[in-house]
Amino acid sequence: MTHRSSDTETLLTPSEVAALFRVDPKTVTRWAKAGKLGSIRTLGGHRRFRETEVRSLLDDEAEQPD
């Protein structure tokens, strides 16, 4: 379920981010708590992540050697 905020930034759920990184959604939440990934809180308290930031981090991960 992808969301758009008022400034048309695409927001992703923790599950969507987890699928991109092939990790558990709880791992994404831990990254957000640790400051490795910025998040936005909805009025209901759920986390959402900016797609541009997630894609940038994903690209950085792909460029790093094993």
Buried (B, 14 or more C-beta within 10 A) or exposed (E): EEBEEEEEBBBBBBEBBBEBBEEEBEBBBEBBEEEEBEBBEEEEEEBBBBBEBBEEBEEEEEEEEE
